[in-house]
Each structure stands twice: as structure tokens, then as C-alpha cells.
């Protein structure tokens, strides 16, 4: 079993998708869907509010349709129905860096 409402950071390759399932089945109008792969290619689906600052920042990063390396905070919500579906709750930097100023 997975821990609900306990955020954790992950280094993943993220790319936008049109996959909406489980508690997010009808969320395509208000949420972005992202395929999140680890370095071994194991994937889960992550969702973030389109109108949120985080959603807009993630969209800007991923809108080219290519996978991008990023550090994300992921959480299983109280209503989680499947361990392969998470909510994206924060982004800590691009290209697997925790501090964006490392890229300047």
C-alpha cells in the first residue's frame, strides 16, 4: 500500500500526455496530465491544475511535447484509487537540479 497525503520528491522525465484515468478520468478540462518516467523507464501518471502557477510553469517546460528531466514533488491524495496515479504538488528545478539558480 502507498502512503496518502505524504509528498515525496522524485527525479523524473516528464512529458505532457492525454491520459486521464481513475480519479482524474474527467479532469482533462482543468488538469494537465504528465507521463513521469524514472531512469529505468517505469512510468506513472501525474496531474496538476492547469490554472495554478505550478501547472502553468510545468506546461511551459513541457509544451514542446518532448520529455524533460525535472525534480517534482508527488502526492497520493485521500481519494487515490491507484498507485500509478499521483498529484504533482511542487517543482524544484529543471534538469534535475533542486535550485534553479544553479543553471545561471
C-alpha positions as CSV (number, residue, x, y, z in Angstrom):
1,X,0.0,0.0,0.0
2,X,1.1,3.5,-0.7
3,X,1.1,6.5,1.8
4,X,-1.6,9.0,1.1
5,X,-1.1,12.8,1.6
6,X,2.6,12.3,2.2
7,X,4.6,14.2,-0.5
8,X,7.9,13.0,-1.8
9,X,10.5,14.3,-4.3
10,X,11.3,12.4,-7.4
11,X,13.7,12.9,-10.3
12,X,11.8,12.0,-13.4
13,X,11.5,12.6,-17.1
14,X,8.2,14.4,-17.6
15,X,6.1,14.9,-20.8
16,X,2.5,16.0,-21.4
17,X,0.0,13.3,-22.3
18,X,-3.7,13.0,-22.8
19,X,-4.1,10.1,-20.3
20,X,-6.8,10.7,-17.7
21,X,-7.8,7.7,-15.5
22,X,-9.1,6.7,-12.1
23,X,-10.0,9.8,-10.0
24,X,-8.8,12.0,-12.9
25,X,-11.0,10.4,-15.6
26,X,-13.0,13.5,-16.3
27,X,-10.3,16.1,-15.4
28,X,-9.0,17.0,-18.8
29,X,-10.6,20.5,-18.8
30,X,-9.0,21.5,-15.5
31,X,-5.8,19.4,-15.1
32,X,-2.7,18.7,-17.2
33,X,-1.7,15.1,-17.4
34,X,2.0,14.2,-17.5
35,X,3.8,10.9,-18.0
36,X,6.5,10.6,-15.4
37,X,9.3,8.1,-16.1
38,X,12.2,7.2,-13.9
39,X,15.7,6.5,-15.3
40,X,14.7,2.8,-15.9
41,X,11.6,3.8,-17.9
42,X,9.0,2.9,-15.2
43,X,6.1,5.3,-15.7
44,X,3.3,6.8,-13.6
45,X,0.7,9.5,-14.5
46,X,0.9,12.9,-12.7
47,X,-1.8,15.6,-12.7
48,X,-1.6,19.3,-11.9
49,X,-4.2,22.1,-12.1
50,X,-4.0,24.0,-15.4
51,X,-4.8,27.4,-13.8
52,X,-2.3,27.0,-11.0
53,X,1.2,28.7,-11.1
54,X,2.7,25.3,-10.9
55,X,0.6,24.0,-13.7
56,X,1.5,26.9,-15.9
57,X,5.2,26.5,-15.2
58,X,5.1,22.8,-15.9
59,X,3.2,23.4,-19.1
60,X,5.8,26.0,-20.3
61,X,8.5,23.4,-19.7
62,X,6.7,20.5,-21.4
63,X,4.7,22.2,-24.2
64,X,7.2,21.2,-26.9
65,X,6.0,17.6,-26.5
66,X,9.4,16.2,-25.5
67,X,10.3,14.5,-22.2
68,X,12.3,16.8,-19.8
69,X,14.2,15.9,-16.7
70,X,12.8,17.6,-13.6
71,X,12.5,17.2,-9.8
72,X,8.9,17.0,-8.8
73,X,7.1,16.6,-5.5
74,X,4.4,13.9,-5.9
75,X,1.5,13.0,-3.6
76,X,-1.2,10.4,-3.4
77,X,-4.4,12.1,-2.5
78,X,-7.0,10.9,0.0
79,X,-9.1,9.7,-2.9
80,X,-6.3,7.9,-4.7
81,X,-7.6,4.8,-6.5
82,X,-4.3,3.5,-8.0
83,X,-0.6,3.6,-7.1
84,X,0.3,4.6,-10.7
85,X,-1.6,7.9,-10.5
86,X,-0.3,10.9,-8.4
87,X,-0.9,14.6,-7.9
88,X,2.1,16.9,-8.8
89,X,2.3,19.3,-5.8
90,X,5.6,21.1,-6.5
91,X,8.5,21.5,-8.9
92,X,12.0,22.1,-7.5
93,X,14.0,22.9,-10.6
94,X,14.7,21.9,-14.2
95,X,17.2,19.4,-15.4
96,X,17.3,17.5,-12.0
97,X,18.6,20.5,-10.1
98,X,17.0,21.4,-6.8
99,X,18.0,25.0,-7.1
100,X,17.1,26.8,-10.3
101,X,20.0,29.4,-9.8
102,X,22.4,26.5,-10.5
103,X,21.6,27.0,-14.2
104,X,22.5,30.7,-14.2
